Amino acid sequence: MAVDAGLVRKIFAGLEDGDGAAFFSHVADDVDWIVMGTHPLAGHYTSKSDFIAGTFAKLGKVLPNGAQLHVDGLFIDNDTAIVELHSEATAKNGLRFDNHYCWICYFENETITRVRAYLDSVMVARLFAENPIG
C-alpha cells in the first residue's frame, strides 16, 4: 500500500515540533535503522529502543534543545519516503550544529519499518569531539 505525503509530513511534524514521542509512535519496535558513516552515531540498529539510545539520547547530552529537525523535501514512491531534513541546533559549547540529512524510510501501512540515514559525518564527529559525553 502506498504511503501518503500528508501522512509522512504529519509523522515528521513531531520531530519539527520537538515531540520525539509523537514521531517514534510511528516507528516499529523492531525497526531496521542504519545510520551511515564513521562517527559516534553511526551503526546498524535493530530496534527502536537501540536506535534512540544510540542516537537521540547521545545527542540530548550535547544539544541542550535537541536536534531541532526540519523537513526540507519529500519524495514518495509507493511505500518509500525519501525525507530531506536539516537541524538548527546549538551544542553546549556554542557550536552551531547545522547538519543536513537524507532519510530513506520504508513503511508498512503507517509505520516506519526500515530507515537508511545519511548525514555529515565530519560535523557529527566534531560535535562529540568538542562536547565529550564520557
N, C-alpha and C positions, 0 to 999 in steps of 0.2 A: 504494500500500500504506500502510495506516495506521501511524503511529508509536505505540509503546507507552510509557505513562507511566513504567514501570520502567526502560526503556532511557534515556529522557530524564534521569531522576534519576541514573542511573549515569554518563551522559556529563557532567552538570554536577557530579557529585561531584569530578571532577578539579579544577574551579575552587574548590570548597569546601575541598579538601584542599591547595590551593596547588600543584597539579600541572597547570600550564597545558598541558604537552605531552600529557597524557592527554586533556584536553578537545579540544585542537586536532587530535588524531589523528582526530577525528570531524567535522572541518570540511574541506570541499572546497578543494583548492588554488586553484580559480577561483571561490571564494565571492563572492557579490554582497552586500556588507555596507554598509549605510548607518547611520551614527551621526547622528541628528538633532540639530539645534541650531546655535548660533553660538558655538562655544567651540573651544579648541585641539585637541580630539579629534574634532570633527565632520567629516564628509566621506563621500564615496562611495568605498569600497574595492572593487576588483575582483579581489583575490587575498588569500589567507590571509597571505602574507608582507607585503603592503602594509598590511593591517589590523593585524597585530601591530606593525609598525614605527610606524604612525600612532597607536596607542592604548596597548597594553600596554607597549611599550618606553618610551614617554614617561612613562607612569605609574610605571614602575620607577625612573625618575630622581628622582621626588619622593615616592614612597611606599616607604620602605625595606623594608617587609614585604609589598609588593604590594597589590593592591586588596582582598584578603580578601572575596571574594564569597560570598554565601549565598543559597540559593533560599528564597523565601518562599511562592510559589504557582506552580501549574502548571495550565494548561488545554490539553487536547489536542483537536484536531478534524482527523481524517483524517491528513494528512501535515504538519500545522502544530502547533507547540507555542508557547504564549504563556507565557513564563517571567518571573515577578517575582523580582527579586533586590535585595539591599542589600549595601553594603560597610561594613566596620567598620575602616577603615584610619586610620592616623595619618601625616600628612605630615612631612617633615624638620623643618619649623618648628613642629611640635606641633599643627597644625590637624587636628581630627577630620574625616575625610572619610567621613561617614555618608551616602553618596549612595544613591538608590533608582533602580532600572532596570526597564524592561519591554522584553524582547527577544522579538520575534516571529520564530520560527525555522521555516524551511521545510526539510523533509527529503526526500531521495531515498534510500530504504532506511534505512540507519543513519548517513547523512552529512548534515550541515547544508550546504545549498547557497545559502541566502539568509537574511539577517537584517535586520530593521529594529529599531534600538535607540533607546530613548527614555530620557532621564535628566535630572537637574537641571543645566541649562547654567550657571546662575549659580554653583553650587558648583564646577563644573569650572573655570570662568574664574577664580574666586577662588583655587583650588588652585594654578594656574600663575602667577597674579599674585604670590602670596606665596612661591612656590617656583620662581623662573625657571630654565629649563633652558638658556638662552642661545640 
